[in-house]
């Protein structure tokens, strides 16, 4: 009986470790040295460029076991800027991001796949305007090491993905303004302190 209880305890401990990886380092995203930009077609002439100016997040990562990582990011919708006040006001409205009812965009990583030593994919839940869709980020691991200025343990990634705004209920001006939105993400993060 004791042996059976011990086996169950070990199994539970292993499961707990898989859910909350104690071996991984927790990193906090540095918003000063990170960025989120998007590109969307305007009448076929050019792509409008927008940025998110306020975002936060954290992740657990170990280069030896990237598949057991975690990631949680939040973007403040009111901070989205396309360098035009009228347009920025329009996209906060109900036909677009509906910022009054849904003030945040979130992304929660669910599955982490290593492709090469420096590339991988993160499959997660992207929630925009109250709609959640599975989204895949193509990720490049840039560097991990000591920041020469702050002496902190830092890490950096680049990521891209493409989403359809209509999947999130944003169907205004389809045919004139593109449905496909290209996202480009740069992340520098420091090891969590405290």
C-alpha positions in Angstrom: 0.0 0.0 0.0 2.8 2.4 0.9 4.5 1.7 -2.4 1.3 2.4 -4.3 0.8 5.7 -2.4 4.4 6.7 -3.2 3.9 5.9 -6.9 0.7 8.1 -6.9 2.5 10.9 -5.1 5.4 10.8 -7.6 2.9 10.8 -10.5 1.2 13.9 -9.0 4.5 15.6 -8.4 5.5 15.0 -12.0 2.2 16.3 -13.3 2.5 19.4 -11.1 6.0 20.0 -12.5 4.7 19.7 -16.0 2.0 22.3 -15.3 4.2 24.7 -13.4 7.8 24.2 -14.6 10.0 24.9 -11.6 13.2 24.6 -13.7 12.2 27.4 -16.0 13.2 31.1 -15.6 10.4 33.6 -15.4 10.9 36.7 -17.5 9.1 40.0 -17.5 8.6 41.8 -20.8 10.5 45.1 -21.0 8.0 47.5 -22.7 10.8 50.0 -23.3 12.8 47.7 -25.5 9.9 45.6 -27.0 7.3 46.5 -29.6 4.1 45.3 -31.3 3.3 46.6 -34.8 0.7 45.7 -37.3 0.2 46.3 -41.1 -3.1 46.4 -42.9 -3.9 47.2 -46.5 -5.5 50.5 -47.4 -7.3 50.5 -50.8 -4.5 48.5 -52.3 -2.2 51.5 -52.4 -0.2 50.9 -49.3 -0.3 49.3 -45.8 -1.2 51.4 -42.8 1.2 50.8 -39.9 0.0 50.7 -36.4 1.6 50.1 -33.0 0.5 49.2 -29.5 2.1 51.6 -27.1 1.0 50.0 -23.8 1.4 46.2 -23.2 2.7 43.9 -20.5 3.4 40.3 -20.0 5.6 37.5 -18.6 6.7 34.1 -19.6 8.6 31.1 -18.4 11.4 29.8 -20.6 14.3 27.4 -20.6 16.2 26.9 -23.8 16.7 23.3 -23.0 13.0 22.6 -22.7 11.2 25.3 -24.8 8.2 23.0 -25.2 7.2 23.5 -21.6 7.2 27.3 -21.7 4.4 29.6 -20.7 3.3 33.0 -22.0 0.7 35.6 -21.0 0.5 39.0 -22.7 -2.0 41.9 -22.4 -2.3 44.9 -24.8 -4.3 48.0 -23.9 -6.6 48.7 -26.8 -6.7 52.5 -26.0 -2.9 52.6 -26.7 -3.2 51.5 -30.3 -1.9 54.2 -32.6 -1.9 54.5 -36.4 -0.4 58.0 -36.4 -3.8 59.6 -37.1 -6.1 60.8 -34.3 -9.4 60.5 -36.3 -8.6 57.0 -37.4 -7.4 56.0 -34.0 -10.7 57.2 -32.5 -12.6 55.2 -35.1 -10.9 52.0 -34.4 -11.7 52.3 -30.7 -15.4 52.1 -31.6 -17.9 49.3 -31.7 -17.2 48.4 -35.4 -13.6 47.7 -34.6 -12.0 47.0 -31.3 -14.9 48.1 -29.2 -12.5 49.4 -26.5 -15.3 50.5 -24.1 -16.5 46.9 -23.6 -13.3 45.1 -24.3 -10.3 47.3 -23.2 -7.7 44.6 -23.5 -6.3 42.3 -26.1 -4.8 39.1 -24.6 -2.6 36.3 -25.8 -2.1 33.1 -23.8 0.4 30.5 -25.1 -0.9 27.0 -25.0 1.6 24.9 -27.0 5.3 25.6 -27.7 7.0 23.8 -30.6 10.7 23.8 -31.3 11.5 23.8 -35.0 15.3 24.5 -35.0 17.7 25.6 -32.4 16.7 29.2 -33.0 13.1 29.0 -34.3 9.8 27.7 -33.1 6.1 28.2 -32.9 3.8 29.3 -30.1 0.1 28.2 -30.5 -2.2 30.1 -28.2 -5.5 31.9 -27.6 -5.7 35.4 -29.0 -8.7 37.4 -27.7 -9.7 40.6 -29.4 -13.1 42.4 -28.9 -14.3 39.4 -26.8 -13.6 36.8 -29.5 -11.0 34.1 -28.9 -9.2 32.3 -31.7 -6.3 29.9 -31.8 -3.3 31.8 -33.3 0.2 30.6 -34.2 3.2 32.8 -33.8 6.4 32.0 -35.8 9.2 32.8 -33.3 12.9 33.4 -33.6 15.1 33.1 -30.6 17.6 36.0 -30.7 19.8 35.9 -27.7 20.0 35.1 -24.0 22.6 36.5 -21.6 23.7 39.3 -19.3 22.6 42.9 -20.2 25.9 44.8 -20.2 24.2 48.0 -18.9 21.8 46.7 -16.2 23.6 43.5 -15.5 20.3 41.7 -15.6 19.7 38.3 -17.2 17.9 39.1 -20.4 16.4 37.3 -23.4 15.1 38.3 -26.7 12.7 37.0 -29.4 11.1 38.1 -32.6 7.7 36.8 -33.8 5.3 37.2 -36.7 1.8 36.1 -37.4 -1.2 36.9 -39.7 -4.8 37.2 -38.5 -8.1 38.0 -40.2 -9.8 40.9 -38.5 -13.2 39.5 -39.6 -12.6 36.4 -37.5 -12.8 38.8 -34.5 -16.0 40.5 -35.7 -14.3 43.5 -37.2 -15.9 43.6 -40.7 -16.1 47.4 -41.3 -15.0 48.5 -44.8 -14.1 45.0 -45.9 -13.0 45.2 -49.6 -11.5 48.6 -49.1 -9.5 48.0 -45.9 -7.7 44.6 -45.8 -9.0 41.6 -43.9 -5.5 40.2 -43.3 -3.5 41.9 -40.6 0.3 41.2 -40.3 1.7 41.4 -36.8 5.4 41.9 -36.0 6.5 41.5 -32.5 9.9 42.2 -30.8 10.4 41.1 -27.2 13.2 41.8 -24.8 12.6 40.6 -21.3 14.5 40.5 -18.0 14.5 37.8 -15.4 11.8 38.4 -12.9 13.0 39.8 -9.6 11.3 39.3 -6.3 
